[in-house]
Amino acid sequence: MSDLPPDLPRLRTLEHWLTLSLDRVRERITFHEQRQREQAHGAAVRPPVPDWILETGIGQRREPLYVHVVGSHRAGKRQHPIDRAQALRALSDGVEACAHRRPDTALHVLD
């Protein structure tokens, strides 16, 4: 015994409904494939997480205040990611190292 309708008009209706459903499924698949491609591209072009942060002061000049290790809870809101060379330069120019995570120790800077 078949679970399909016995007459042609109902079979055509079922065929039409299945075609529309299949179109919706294919659209959803296309959407998710595009989303995966965008996420992969975003991950590929995302800049690396810096190891150091430069915290600056308030005002127009925004003088450097502290060098922090990324993840330091003591870093203020005015943060700028910097690379190793910039962190070394800032410390050698007299910018203070954060006393909490000691970036100067991590960078092997001796006083």
C-alpha positions in Angstrom: 0.0 0.0 0.0 1.4 3.4 -1.0 1.4 6.4 1.3 1.2 8.8 -1.7 -2.1 10.3 -2.9 -4.0 8.1 -5.4 -4.8 10.8 -8.0 -2.8 13.1 -10.2 -4.0 16.5 -8.9 -2.9 15.7 -5.4 0.3 14.2 -6.6 1.0 17.5 -8.5 0.3 19.4 -5.3 2.6 17.3 -3.3 5.3 17.6 -6.0 4.9 21.4 -5.9 5.1 21.5 -2.1 8.2 19.3 -2.1 9.9 21.4 -4.8 9.3 24.6 -2.7 10.6 22.8 0.4 13.7 21.6 -1.4 14.3 25.1 -2.7 14.1 26.4 0.9 16.5 23.7 2.1 19.0 24.5 -0.6 18.8 28.3 0.2 19.5 27.5 3.8 22.5 25.3 2.8 23.8 28.1 0.6 23.5 30.5 3.5 25.4 28.3 5.9 28.1 27.5 3.4 28.6 31.3 2.7 28.7 31.9 6.5 31.4 29.2 7.0 33.5 30.7 4.2 33.2 34.2 5.7 34.2 32.9 9.2 37.1 31.0 7.7 38.2 34.2 5.8 37.8 36.3 8.9 40.0 33.9 11.0 42.6 33.9 8.2 42.9 37.7 8.0 42.4 38.5 11.7 45.5 40.2 13.1 47.3 38.2 15.8 46.6 39.0 19.4 49.3 41.2 20.7 51.4 40.2 23.7 51.7 43.7 25.1 49.5 46.7 25.6 50.4 50.4 26.0 48.1 52.3 28.3 47.9 56.0 27.6 46.8 59.0 29.6 44.0 61.4 29.1 44.1 64.6 27.0 45.3 65.6 23.6 48.9 64.3 24.0 47.8 60.9 25.5 51.2 60.3 27.0 52.1 56.6 27.5 51.6 55.6 31.2 52.2 51.8 31.4 53.3 48.8 29.4 51.0 45.8 30.3 51.1 42.1 29.4 47.9 41.3 27.5 45.3 40.0 29.9 46.4 42.3 32.7 43.3 43.3 34.7 45.0 46.6 35.7 45.1 48.0 32.2 42.9 51.0 31.8 40.4 51.8 29.0 42.9 53.6 26.8 44.8 50.6 25.5 46.8 50.2 22.3 48.2 46.9 21.2 51.9 47.0 20.6 54.5 44.5 19.5 57.6 43.3 21.3 59.9 46.0 19.7 57.5 48.8 20.7 57.2 47.4 24.2 61.0 47.3 24.6 61.2 50.9 23.2 58.6 52.2 25.5 60.2 50.6 28.5 63.6 52.0 27.5 62.1 55.4 27.0 60.9 55.4 30.7 57.4 54.2 30.4 56.6 52.3 33.6 56.0 48.5 33.5 52.8 47.3 35.1 53.6 46.1 38.6 51.1 43.3 38.4 52.2 41.1 35.5 55.7 42.6 35.0 56.1 42.9 31.3 59.7 44.0 31.8 60.5 40.7 33.3 58.7 38.9 30.4 60.7 41.0 28.0 64.0 40.3 29.9 64.6 44.0 30.5 67.1 44.4 33.3 67.3 47.7 35.3 
